[in-house]
Amino acid sequence: MASGPAGVVAFRLWPPVAIGAPLVVGWLATRAWGDPVDLGGWRIPLGWALVALVVVWNGWSLWLFGRHETGLLPGQATRAMIEEGPYRLSRNPLYVGLLVLYLALGLLVPTFWGLALFPAAVLLVLWGAILPEERFLHERFGAPYDDYRRRVPRWLGLVRR
């Protein structure tokens, strides 16, 4: 079921868990067995640059939630459809930001195994949060959401569906 009580999306898996669990598993694997590849010194400036990008990107996205007075956290009602700012470039900018943060942390820790498990994080957030959220938004907003979905890609123009 995509809808929760009172206009609230029902996630299968809370997004920070969906994204964080593979990174933690990868970090534990690195601690247990080490990494087969040395990621090199380049990883530190790139990791910090990605962190800075996430702070700006997700900060902007979160600010828009407040400006539109709509729910952000599980259990809060969805009152508005946001189509401006980062939401013009991605239907899921906060998830994109969390996935970029995953990569940043994987580089900064470092954990090769965590980086290798990145596709699992993408699939878990897609299955656990994005697909239920898309069904909910279709039910909640109907044709305007369907039009938005046709115009704006899920992942920064990489995959349109």
N, C-alpha and C positions, 0 to 999 in steps of 0.2 A: 504494500500500500504506500502510495507516495504522499498522502496527506496525513498529517497528525491532527490533534485537536485544535480548534480555533485558528485555522489558517497557518499551521506550523508544519514545515517539512519534516518527514520522518526518515532520518538517515538510517542506512543499514550499518554504517560504520562512521563514527565521528571523524571528520577530516584530519585533525592533528594526529589521531591514532593511525589512520590509514597511511599517512605519509611518514610518520615517525617510527612506526614499528620496523619496517625494513632497514632503516638507518641504524636503529639500535641493534638489530640482529647482525648487521654487517660489522658494526663496531665490536660486538661480542666475538664475532668470528676473527676479526683482526687481533683482538686481545688473546684469543686462544691459539691461533695458528700463524699469526703474522700475515703480512701482505706479500704476495708473490711479485709485486711490482713496486718500485720506488717512484712515488709521484713527483719527486723533484721539488726544487725551490720555487718554481713558477706558480705552484698551487696557492701559496700564501697571498700574494697580491691579487690574484684572480678571486680567491675565496672572499677576501675583504671587499673587493669591488662588487661582487655579487651580493654580499650582505648590505652594502650601501644602496644598491639598486632595489633590493627587497624593501628596505625601510621606506624609501620614497614611494615605490609602487604600491605597496600594501597600505602605507599611511594614507595615500591619496584615496585608495579604494575604501578604506574604513571611514575616512572623513565624509565620503559621499553617503554612506549608510546613515551617519548622523544627520547630515543635511536633509536627507529624504525621510528622516524619522521612521525608518523601517528596521525590523529585527535583524540582528546579525548572529546572535548565539542560538544554539538549539533551545527550543521552548519559547522563543520570541516570535511574535506574529510578523508575517511578511505583508507590508502595507503598500509597497511601491516597487515598481520595476525600474531599475537604474540603467540608463542607456548612455550616460556621458562619461567623460574621463576615460579611465582604463577600460570601462565597460563598452566603449566603442571599438576596442581592439580585441577583446576577449570576453566571452560570456562568463568566464570564471577567473577573473584576475587575481582573486585572493588565493585560489588553489594554485595558479601558475606561480604566484609569489612564494607560496610555501614549498613548492617543488624546487624553485630556484634556491631557496634557503637550504633545502636538503642537499643540493649539490655543493653549496658554499660550505656547509658544515662537514660534508664528506671530504672536501679538499683541506679544510683547516684542521681537522682532527689528527691526521688523515686516516682514512679507511678505504682501501681499495675495494674490500668486500661490500662496504656500504654503497659505494658508487656503482658496483656491479649489480646491486639489488634495486637501483633506481627504477627500472621498468616495473618492478613489483609495486612500488609506491604509486606510480602512475596508474596502474591497473586497479589497485585497491581504492584509490580516491575516485576513480571513474565509476567503479561498481558500487562502492559504499556510499558515495555522496553525490556525485554529479548526475548520474542517471536518475536516482530518486528525486533529486532537486529539479531536474528538467521536467519530469512527469508532473510534479507538484506545480511548477510555474505554468505549465500548459493548462492544468486544471484551474488554477487561480486566475490567470490573466487571458487565457484563450488566444484569439487571433492576434492581438498585439505582441504576445510572446512568440507566437509562431513566426510572425514577420521578423522580429528581432533575431530569432534563431536562424532564419534564412540569410540575414544580412551580416551577422557577426559570428566569427568562428569560435569554437570552443577553446582552442589553444593558439592564440596569437597568429592566426592565419595558417597554421601548419596543417590542421585538419578541420574541415568545415563542419562536419556533423556535430 
